[in-house]
């Protein structure tokens, strides 16, 4: 029987018990017992390098090697001076290779991540889409402003032994506010991992437009940043800034909210449409309009997912 799968070596027979039971020492019983010893020893790691491990070894206290590098390492072998580990470089039995990682940046609206061969754990980072900026639609002798869209939320999550395939979605940037139809900026889409989602980085809200006015301080309230759930760390997106009217001819469209991976669109002075942010998950700024002019907001930037794959 040899090792039982949990590291415990099990013997087949107990000679003391056999003697007490008056069981003879038989060649078949001796051979079976010795065959178990042979099988068990064959599964052990030899200190002189005769055997090659076939799976990851869970060293509870790590590896501490104090010996110096071999004078003449065999072809294909390396000495890791930073860790003191003598290892193969073939990417299979090498301890160095087992500490490597790869990364995938997922950009499509929806898709499926497939676990690479040998991948034991992943860290997933994600950000939601940024909200669109609000519009400005002013009457003659008046001003109107749009609010900045909210930034997308951020989440990070460790998955040990990840599934073979995982569905995901990257949130789209919110649509721009439209002055001619008095349509507010659209919300950014949620970025999700798995279906139903186990981790969600919410998109930022869209910016609104204000009523045309000459009143100082008249404003469009900045849109809220997105919220995240399910991560080991969940970070909300930045709120968009309000658009503010300073008088009939002076006003500023609100800046967009930022995300962990993006910077919101800048404040806009009249007369200007909103500005798109940079990076990923950034809210767009709102428009600034005076004296019977129409100015649209801008679109938020889309969300992203980054998958770190560990072997």
C-alpha positions in Angstrom: 0.0 0.0 0.0 3.0 2.3 0.7 2.0 6.0 1.0 -1.7 6.7 1.5 -1.9 10.0 -0.5 -1.5 12.1 2.6 2.1 11.4 3.2 1.6 8.5 5.7 3.4 5.2 5.0 1.2 2.2 5.7 2.6 -1.3 6.3 0.7 -4.3 5.2 1.5 -6.6 8.2 2.5 -6.4 11.8 5.0 -9.2 12.7 4.3 -9.0 16.4 0.6 -9.4 15.8 1.3 -12.2 13.4 3.4 -14.0 16.0 0.6 -13.6 18.6 -1.9 -15.0 16.1 0.5 -17.9 15.2 0.7 -16.8 11.6 3.8 -18.2 9.9 6.4 -16.0 8.2 5.5 -16.7 4.5 7.5 -15.7 1.4 4.4 -14.2 -0.1 3.8 -12.0 2.9 7.4 -11.0 3.1 7.5 -10.1 -0.7 4.3 -8.0 -0.4 5.7 -6.1 2.6 9.1 -5.5 0.9 7.4 -4.4 -2.3 5.5 -1.8 -0.3 8.8 -0.5 1.0 10.2 -0.4 -2.5 7.2 1.5 -3.8 7.4 4.0 -1.0 11.1 4.6 -1.4 10.7 5.0 -5.1 8.3 7.9 -4.4 10.9 9.7 -2.3 13.2 12.6 -3.4 16.8 11.5 -3.5 19.3 14.0 -2.2 21.8 13.3 -5.0 19.3 14.3 -7.8 18.5 10.8 -9.1 14.7 11.6 -9.1 12.7 14.4 -10.6 9.6 15.6 -8.8 6.3 15.3 -10.7 4.2 17.8 -8.8 4.5 20.9 -6.6 6.0 20.2 -3.2 4.3 22.1 -0.3 7.4 23.0 1.7 5.8 24.4 4.9 8.8 26.5 5.9 10.2 27.2 2.5 13.7 26.2 1.3 16.9 27.3 3.0 20.0 26.4 1.0 23.4 27.5 2.3 25.7 25.5 0.0 27.6 27.4 -2.7 26.9 27.0 -6.4 28.1 23.7 -8.0 31.4 24.1 -9.8 30.1 22.5 -13.0 26.3 22.5 -13.3 24.8 20.1 -15.8 23.6 21.4 -19.1 20.2 23.1 -18.7 20.7 23.7 -15.0 21.0 27.1 -13.2 22.0 28.3 -9.8 19.6 31.0 -8.5 21.8 33.3 -6.5 18.9 35.2 -5.0 17.3 32.2 -3.5 20.0 29.6 -3.2 17.9 27.1 -5.2 19.5 24.7 -7.7 16.9 24.1 -10.3 16.2 22.9 -13.8 15.3 25.5 -16.5 13.0 23.4 -18.6 9.9 25.1 -17.2 8.5 21.8 -15.8 10.6 20.7 -12.8 12.2 24.1 -12.2 11.4 25.8 -8.9 12.2 29.1 -10.6 9.6 28.4 -13.4 7.0 27.7 -10.7 7.3 31.3 -9.5 6.7 32.8 -12.9 3.6 34.6 -14.0 1.8 35.8 -17.1 -0.7 38.5 -17.6 -3.8 39.0 -19.8 -5.5 42.3 -20.4 -9.2 41.7 -21.3 -10.8 44.4 -23.3 -13.8 42.9 -25.1 -17.4 43.8 -23.9 -18.0 40.1 -23.1 -15.9 37.0 -23.3 -14.5 33.9 -21.7 -11.1 33.6 -19.9 -9.6 30.1 -20.3 -7.2 28.9 -17.6 -3.7 28.3 -19.1 -2.1 24.9 -18.6 -0.3 24.7 -15.2 -1.9 27.8 -13.8 -2.5 27.3 -10.1 -3.8 30.8 -9.0 -4.9 34.1 -10.5 -5.3 37.7 -9.3 -8.0 39.6 -11.1 -8.1 43.4 -11.1 -10.9 45.3 -12.8 -12.4 48.7 -13.2 -15.9 49.7 -14.3 -16.8 52.1 -17.1 -16.8 55.8 -16.6 -20.0 57.9 -16.7 -20.7 60.2 -19.6 -20.7 64.0 -19.1 -23.8 66.2 -18.9 -25.0 68.6 -21.6 -25.4 72.4 -21.6 -28.4 74.0 -23.3 -28.6 77.7 -22.6 -31.2 80.4 -23.5 -30.4 83.8 -24.8 -28.5 85.9 -22.2 -28.2 82.9 -19.9 -25.8 80.0 -19.1 -26.2 76.3 -18.6 -23.7 73.6 -17.5 -23.3 69.8 -17.4 -22.1 67.8 -14.5 -19.1 65.5 -14.7 -19.7 61.7 -15.0 -18.6 59.4 -12.2 -15.5 57.3 -12.3 -15.7 53.5 -12.5 -15.0 51.5 -9.3 -12.0 49.2 -8.8 -11.8 45.7 -7.4 -9.1 43.1 -6.9 -9.5 39.4 -6.0 -7.3 36.3 -5.5 -8.6 33.0 -6.8 -6.8 29.8 -5.8 -7.4 26.8 -8.1 -9.5 28.9 -10.6 -12.1 27.4 -12.8 -11.2 26.1 -16.3 -13.2 28.8 -17.9 -14.8 32.0 -16.6 -17.2 34.4 -18.3 -16.4 38.1 -17.9 -17.6 41.5 -19.2 -15.9 44.9 -19.5 -18.1 47.8 -18.8 -18.6 50.3 -21.6 -18.1 54.0 -21.2 -21.3 56.0 -20.6 -22.8 57.9 -23.5 -22.4 61.7 -23.8 -25.2 64.0 -22.7 -27.1 65.5 -25.7 -28.2 69.2 -25.6 -30.7 69.1 -28.4 -32.8 66.5 -26.7 -31.9 67.4 -23.1 -30.6 63.9 -22.5 -28.3 63.4 -19.5 -25.0 61.5 -19.8 -25.3 57.7 -19.7 -24.0 55.6 -16.8 -20.8 53.5 -17.4 -21.3 49.8 -17.6 -20.4 47.3 -14.8 -17.3 45.2 -15.2 -17.9 41.6 -13.9 -16.0 38.4 -13.4 -17.9 35.1 -13.6 -21.6 34.5 -14.4 -23.5 35.1 -12.1 -20.9 37.7 -11.1 -18.6 36.9 -8.2 -16.8 40.2 -8.5 -18.3 43.5 -9.8 -16.7 46.8 -10.4 -19.6 49.2 -11.0 -19.7 51.9 -13.6 -19.9 55.6 -12.7 -23.2 57.4 -13.0 -23.9 59.8 -15.9 -23.7 63.6 -15.5 -26.9 65.6 -15.7 -27.5 69.0 -17.3 -28.7 72.1 -15.5 -31.5 74.5 -16.3 -30.6 77.6 -18.2 -30.0 80.5 -15.7 -28.2 83.7 -14.8 -28.3 82.9 -11.1 -24.8 82.7 -9.7 -24.1 79.3 -8.3 -26.7 77.5 -10.4 -25.3 74.1 -11.0 -25.6 70.5 -12.1 -24.7 68.1 -9.3 -21.7 65.9 -10.0 -22.5 62.2 -10.7 -21.6 59.5 -8.2 -18.7 57.1 -8.8 -19.3 53.4 -9.2 -19.2 50.9 -6.3 -17.5 47.5 -6.2 -18.5 44.2 -4.6 -17.0 40.8 -4.1 -13.3 41.7 -4.2 -10.7 41.3 -1.5 -10.4 45.0 -1.9 -13.2 47.2 -3.2 -12.5 50.9 -4.1 -15.3 53.2 -5.3 -14.9 55.4 -8.3 -14.4 59.2 -7.9 -17.5 61.4 -8.0 -17.9 63.7 -10.9 -17.6 67.5 -10.2 -20.6 69.8 -10.5 -20.9 72.3 -13.3 -21.3 75.9 -11.9 -22.8 79.1 -13.4 -21.0 82.3 -12.4 -23.2 84.6 -14.5 -24.9 85.0 -17.8 -21.6 84.7 -19.8 -19.4 82.8 -17.4 -19.8 79.1 -16.5 -17.8 75.9 -16.1 -18.7 72.4 -16.9 -17.9 69.9 -14.2 -14.8 67.7 -14.4 -15.3 63.9 -14.7 -14.6 61.6 -11.8 -11.4 59.5 -11.9 -10.9 55.8 -11.4 -7.9 53.8 -10.2 -6.8 53.4 -13.8 -8.0 56.6 -15.4 -8.3 60.4 -15.0 -11.6 62.2 -15.4 -12.1 64.8 -18.2 -11.1 68.4 -17.4 -13.3 71.3 -16.4 -14.7 73.1 -19.4 -15.2 76.8 -19.8 -18.0 78.2 -22.0 -18.7 77.6 -24.8 -17.3 74.0 -25.0 -18.5 70.5 -25.2 -17.4 68.0 -22.5 -14.0 66.3 -22.6 -13.3 62.6 -22.4 -11.0 61.4 -19.7 -7.9 59.3 -20.2 -7.1 55.7 -19.3 -9.8 53.3 -18.2 -13.0 53.9 -16.2 -12.7 57.7 -16.4 -15.8 59.9 -16.2 -16.2 62.6 -18.9 -16.6 66.2 -18.1 -19.8 68.2 -18.6 -20.4 70.9 -21.2 -20.5 74.7 -20.7 -23.0 76.7 -22.7 -24.0 80.4 -22.9 -26.3 82.7 -24.9 -28.5 80.2 -26.7 -25.8 77.7 -27.6 -26.0 73.9 -27.4 -23.0 71.9 -26.0 -23.0 68.2 -25.6 -21.1 66.2 -22.9 -18.5 63.6 -23.8 -18.3 59.8 -23.4 -16.7 58.0 -20.4 -13.9 55.6 -21.1 -14.5 51.8 -21.0 -13.6 49.5 -18.1 -10.8 46.8 -18.2 -9.8 43.5 -16.6 -6.2 42.5 -15.9 -5.6 38.8 -15.0 -2.3 37.8 -13.3 -1.7 34.1 -13.8 0.6 32.3 -11.4 2.2 28.8 -12.1 
